[in-house]
Amino acid sequence: MGSTSPLPLWAGRSLALVGILLVALNLRTAVAAISPITGHIGEDIALSSVGLGVLGALPPIAFAVSGFVAPVIAKRIGLELAITLATVAMVAGDLARAFAGSFVQLMLGSVLALAGMGFGNILLPPAVKRYFPDRIGLVTTAYVTLLSISTAVPAILAAPVADAAGWRVSLGVWSVLAFSSLVPWIFLLLNNRKKRLAADPMGNDAVDEPEAALFRRMLRSRTAWAIALAMAVSSLNAYATFAWFPELLTDIAGVDRIGAGALLAIYGIMGLPTGLLVPVLAARMRNVGLLVQLGVLFFVTAYLGLLFIPTYATWLWVVLAGLGPILFPVCLVLINLRTRSHHTSIALSGFVQSIGYTVGATGPFIVGILHDVTTGWTVPLIFLLGTALVAAISGFMLVKPRFVEDELRAA
């Protein structure tokens, strides 16, 4: 596998392919499975608005922290073992949530599951590069597709399963899927290390880490800040939506819990077409800022619809809200399009994602507090609309194709 000439997809790497795809299928289950059934959980465990805000904020916090920790762990113990431990954390976290007897136990189980998913977010791309250097585009497209499915399916099934078998089963069932992703990685660890070294003559299991100085220098890059701003807006709106959309739609659009879960699934699955199409468009467009402005337009239209005519074509407002996060794949593409070297790309990725997920973590909190204070959804929706408009600034900053290295030299 040292050659980049195309090989048969399954040539000596079937376990790796199955492992990568199964891990991808688990990377959002703990995020999407809980908000549609908070009513069920609340019958056994007291859930305040602040508590729900905490649960909604955990995913971006876990993902942001993982961006700093996962590369260090992978460098010390190896890529395969790090991914294996991440899947173990997902299994244990799902089970802990299912057996939780208090809010604290529910939160700790969520932290464990989300930490495993955060590690998966960081480590799957180098796993693709390690095992499929000749098929990076194909395998990446496949796992991004499964990532969207991982977001949509739990949202569809959570409420019906909770109605039929209880909320503990609805949360715990995802441990079975997580366990299935563990199996191929265990077998990969048991394979002869000499074969892995033959595939990678340098014997390098580590994930590249940016130099701290280069990471700090991103503060002086206009382009880095523009991408980080777009990522922050996308993250804040996405996590606030996943935390509160089911309750919001139930209150203002008159849908039941199962209907709200289905609409949340529609929101999530919108990431599938955008994930497939937006990177191609961004790579071909000189003015990528237009795509950012398009995402802003989707967000604004969706929130205006929910503010003024929520019961009319509710599905349309949900679809448009789900298309707003085209900002996310745009940012991922720009991390590579706006850097000249892989080294700078890694530093930019850390800078953008750490800021994006940190800001995103505030979304569920702020929306929950605004809802509590105003006892309605008008002010929270106006707040989300305002944050979406902020991303328009990023669109204007990205009109010209500037490279981060050039900006750092000029600074």
C-alpha positions in Angstrom: 0.0 0.0 0.0 2.9 2.3 -0.3 2.0 2.9 -3.9 -0.7 5.3 -4.8 -1.7 3.4 -8.0 -5.3 2.1 -7.6 -5.6 -1.4 -6.1 -8.8 -3.5 -5.8 -10.8 -2.0 -2.9 -10.7 -5.2 -0.9 -7.1 -6.1 -1.7 -5.7 -7.2 1.7 -7.6 -4.5 3.6 -11.1 -5.8 4.0 -11.0 -5.5 7.8 -9.8 -1.9 7.6 -12.6 -0.9 5.2 -15.3 -2.6 7.3 -13.9 -1.1 10.4 -13.7 2.5 9.0 -17.3 2.3 7.7 -18.7 0.8 10.9 -17.1 3.4 13.1 -18.4 6.1 10.8 -21.9 4.7 11.2 -21.5 5.2 15.0 -20.2 8.8 15.1 -23.4 10.6 15.7 -25.7 8.0 17.3 -25.3 9.4 20.8 -25.9 12.9 19.6 -29.2 12.2 17.7 -30.7 9.5 19.9 -31.5 11.5 23.0 -33.3 14.7 22.2 -36.5 13.0 20.7 -37.0 11.0 23.9 -36.3 13.5 26.6 -39.9 13.3 27.6 -39.6 9.6 28.2 -36.4 10.0 30.2 -37.9 12.8 32.2 -40.5 10.4 33.6 -37.6 8.6 35.5 -34.9 11.2 35.7 -35.5 14.9 36.4 -34.4 16.9 33.4 -34.4 20.7 33.7 -33.8 23.1 30.8 -30.3 23.7 32.1 -29.7 19.9 32.2 -31.0 19.5 28.7 -28.7 22.4 27.7 -25.8 20.6 29.3 -26.5 17.4 27.3 -26.9 19.4 24.1 -23.5 21.1 24.7 -21.6 17.9 25.4 -21.0 16.8 21.8 -19.2 19.9 20.6 -17.2 20.1 23.8 -16.2 16.4 23.5 -15.3 16.9 19.8 -13.3 20.0 20.5 -11.2 18.4 23.3 -10.7 15.3 21.2 -9.0 17.4 18.6 -6.2 18.1 21.0 -6.1 14.7 22.8 -6.6 12.1 20.1 -3.4 12.8 18.1 -1.3 12.6 21.2 -2.9 9.3 22.3 -2.6 7.9 18.8 1.1 8.8 18.6 1.8 7.0 21.9 -0.2 3.8 21.4 -0.7 3.6 17.7 -3.6 4.4 15.3 -5.4 1.0 15.4 -5.3 0.7 19.2 -6.5 4.3 19.6 -9.5 3.6 17.4 -10.2 0.4 19.2 -10.3 2.2 22.5 -12.6 4.8 21.0 -15.1 2.1 20.0 -14.8 0.6 23.5 -15.7 4.0 24.9 -18.7 4.2 22.6 -20.0 0.8 23.7 -19.5 1.5 27.4 -21.0 5.0 27.1 -24.1 3.7 25.4 -24.6 1.1 28.0 -24.0 3.5 30.9 -26.7 5.9 29.5 -29.1 3.0 29.2 -28.7 2.0 32.9 -28.4 5.5 34.3 -30.4 6.1 37.5 -29.7 9.8 37.8 -28.9 12.8 35.7 -25.2 12.7 36.7 -25.0 9.0 35.5 -26.7 9.9 32.3 -24.3 12.8 31.7 -21.2 10.7 32.5 -22.3 8.0 30.1 -22.9 10.6 27.5 -19.4 12.0 28.1 -17.8 8.6 27.6 -19.8 7.8 24.4 -19.1 11.2 22.9 -15.4 11.1 23.8 -15.2 7.8 21.8 -17.0 9.5 18.9 -14.7 12.6 19.1 -11.7 10.3 18.8 -13.3 8.7 15.8 -13.9 12.1 14.2 -10.2 12.8 14.4 -8.7 9.4 13.7 -10.8 8.2 10.7 -9.2 10.5 8.2 -5.6 9.2 8.9 -7.0 5.7 8.9 -8.3 6.2 5.4 -4.9 7.7 4.4 -3.0 4.8 5.9 -5.0 1.9 4.4 -6.5 3.5 1.3 -4.0 6.0 -0.1 -5.1 5.1 -3.6 -8.8 5.4 -2.8 -9.0 8.4 -0.5 -11.9 10.1 -2.3 -14.0 7.0 -2.6 -13.6 5.8 1.0 -14.0 9.3 2.4 -17.3 9.8 0.4 -18.5 6.4 1.8 -17.8 7.2 5.4 -19.2 10.8 5.1 -22.4 9.2 3.7 -22.6 6.8 6.7 -22.0 9.7 9.0 -25.1 11.4 7.7 -27.0 8.1 8.1 -25.7 7.9 11.7 -27.3 11.3 12.3 -30.7 10.5 10.7 -31.6 7.0 11.7 -31.4 7.4 15.5 -33.6 10.4 15.3 -36.2 8.4 13.4 -36.1 5.3 15.6 -35.6 6.9 19.1 -39.2 7.7 19.9 -40.9 4.6 18.4 -38.4 2.3 20.2 -38.9 4.2 23.4 -42.7 3.9 23.1 -42.5 0.2 22.4 -39.7 -0.9 24.8 -38.8 2.1 27.0 -36.2 4.8 26.8 -33.4 2.6 28.2 -33.7 0.2 25.3 -33.9 3.2 22.9 -30.5 4.4 24.2 -28.8 1.1 24.8 -29.5 -0.5 21.4 -26.8 1.6 19.9 -24.2 -0.2 22.0 -24.8 -3.3 19.7 -23.9 -1.2 16.6 -20.9 0.2 18.4 -19.8 -3.3 19.4 -20.0 -4.4 15.8 -17.5 -1.7 14.9 -15.1 -3.0 17.5 -14.8 -6.5 16.0 -12.8 -5.6 12.9 -10.4 -3.4 14.8 -9.7 -6.2 17.3 -8.8 -8.5 14.4 -6.6 -5.7 12.9 -4.7 -5.5 16.1 -4.2 -9.3 16.1 -2.7 -9.2 12.6 1.0 -9.6 12.2 2.7 -6.3 12.7 5.2 -7.1 10.0 2.4 -7.0 7.5 1.4 -3.5 8.7 5.0 -2.4 8.5 5.2 -3.7 4.9 2.2 -1.6 4.1 3.8 1.4 5.8 7.6 1.1 5.6 8.1 4.0 7.9 6.2 2.2 10.6 4.4 5.5 11.4 1.3 5.0 13.5 1.2 8.6 14.6 -1.1 11.3 13.6 0.6 14.5 12.5 0.4 17.3 15.1 0.8 21.0 14.3 3.5 22.9 16.0 2.1 25.1 18.8 3.8 28.2 17.4 2.2 27.6 14.0 -1.2 27.1 15.6 -0.9 30.4 17.5 0.1 32.2 14.3 -3.3 31.3 12.8 -4.6 34.2 15.0 -3.0 36.5 12.5 -4.6 35.0 9.4 -7.7 36.7 8.0 -8.6 33.5 6.1 -8.2 31.3 9.2 -10.6 33.5 11.1 -13.1 33.6 8.2 -13.2 29.8 8.1 -13.4 29.5 11.9 -16.3 32.0 12.0 -18.3 30.0 9.4 -17.5 26.8 11.3 -18.6 28.3 14.6 -21.9 29.5 13.1 -22.6 26.1 11.6 -21.7 24.3 14.8 -23.7 26.5 17.1 -26.9 26.2 14.9 -26.5 22.5 14.4 -26.1 21.6 18.1 -28.8 24.0 19.2 -31.1 22.4 16.7 -30.4 18.8 17.7 -30.9 19.7 21.3 -34.1 21.7 21.0 -35.8 21.1 17.6 -38.1 18.2 18.8 -39.5 20.3 21.6 -39.6 23.5 19.5 -41.5 21.8 16.7 -43.9 20.1 19.2 -44.7 23.5 20.7 -45.0 25.8 17.7 -45.9 23.4 14.9 -48.2 21.0 16.7 -46.4 17.8 15.8 -46.2 14.8 18.1 -43.0 13.3 19.5 -42.7 10.7 16.7 -43.3 13.4 14.1 -40.8 15.7 15.7 -38.2 12.8 15.6 -38.9 12.3 11.9 -38.5 15.9 11.2 -35.2 15.9 13.1 -34.1 13.0 10.9 -35.0 15.0 7.8 -32.8 17.8 9.2 -29.9 15.4 9.7 -30.1 13.6 6.4 -29.8 16.9 4.6 -26.1 16.5 5.4 -25.9 13.7 2.8 -26.5 15.6 -0.4 -24.5 18.6 0.8 -21.6 16.4 1.9 -21.5 14.9 -1.5 -21.9 18.0 -3.7 -20.5 20.9 -1.8 -16.9 19.8 -1.7 -16.9 19.4 -5.4 -18.5 22.8 -6.0 -16.1 24.5 -3.5 -13.1 23.0 -5.3 -14.2 24.4 -8.6 -15.4 27.8 -7.6 -13.1 30.8 -7.3 -15.4 32.7 -5.0 -16.3 30.1 -2.3 -17.9 32.9 -0.3 -21.0 32.5 -2.5 -21.5 29.0 -0.9 -21.2 30.5 2.5 -23.8 33.2 1.6 -26.1 30.4 0.3 -25.9 28.6 3.6 -26.8 31.9 5.4 -29.8 32.3 3.0 -31.0 28.7 3.9 -30.7 29.4 7.6 -32.5 32.8 7.5 -35.4 31.5 5.3 -35.9 28.5 7.6 -36.0 30.6 10.8 -38.3 33.2 9.3 -40.6 30.4 8.2 -40.7 28.9 11.7 -41.2 32.4 13.2 -44.2 33.5 11.1 -45.8 30.4 9.6 -44.5 27.4 11.6 -47.6 25.2 10.9 -47.5 25.7 7.1 -45.0 23.5 5.2 -43.1 22.7 8.5 -41.1 20.1 6.6 -39.8 22.8 4.2 -38.4 25.0 7.0 -36.7 21.9 8.5 -35.2 21.0 5.1 -33.9 24.6 4.7 -32.5 24.6 8.2 -30.8 21.3 7.4 -29.2 22.8 4.2 -27.8 25.7 6.2 -24.9 23.7 7.5 -23.4 23.4 4.0 -21.0 25.8 5.9 -19.5 22.7 7.5 -18.3 20.8 4.3 -17.3 24.2 2.9 -15.0 24.7 5.9 -13.5 21.3 5.6 -12.7 21.8 2.0 -11.2 25.3 2.6 -8.8 23.9 5.2 -7.0 22.2 2.3 -7.8 24.7 -0.5 -6.5 27.7 1.5 -3.1 26.1 2.6 -0.1 25.3 0.5 1.3 22.6 2.7 0.0 19.6 4.7 1.7 21.0 7.8 -0.2 24.2 7.6 -3.4 22.4 6.8 -3.1 20.4 10.1 -2.6 23.6 12.1 -5.5 25.3 10.3 -7.7 22.3 10.9 -7.0 22.4 14.7 -7.5 26.1 14.9 -10.8 26.1 13.0 -12.4 23.0 14.6 -11.4 24.0 18.2 -13.0 27.4 17.8 -16.0 26.0 15.9 -16.9 23.3 18.4 -16.2 25.6 21.4 -18.6 28.2 20.1 -21.0 25.4 19.1 -21.1 24.2 22.7 -22.8 27.5 23.8 -25.7 27.1 21.4 -27.9 24.7 23.4 -27.2 26.6 26.6 -28.2 30.0 25.2 -31.3 28.7 23.4 -32.4 26.9 26.6 -31.9 30.0 28.7 -33.7 32.2 26.3 -36.6 29.7 26.2 -36.8 29.6 30.0 -36.7 33.4 30.4 -39.2 34.2 27.7 -41.3 31.0 28.0 -41.5 30.8 24.2 -39.5 30.2 21.1 -39.6 33.5 19.4 -36.5 35.0 21.0 -34.5 31.8 20.6 -35.3 31.7 16.9 -34.4 35.4 16.5 -31.1 34.6 18.2 -30.4 31.7 15.8 -31.3 33.9 12.9 -28.9 36.6 14.1 -26.0 34.1 14.4 -26.7 32.9 10.9 -26.4 36.5 9.6 -22.9 36.7 11.3 -21.7 34.1 8.9 -22.3 36.5 6.0 -19.2 38.3 7.2 -17.2 35.2 6.6 -18.6 34.9 3.1 -17.4 38.4 2.3 -13.9 37.6 3.7 -13.6 34.5 1.5 -14.4 36.2 -1.8 -10.8 36.0 -2.9 -8.7 32.8 -2.8 -6.0 33.7 -0.3 -3.5 31.2 1.1 -2.9 31.2 4.9 0.9 31.0 4.4 0.9 34.2 2.3 -1.0 36.0 5.0 1.3 34.8 7.7 4.4 36.0 5.8 2.8 39.4 5.2 1.8 39.8 8.8 
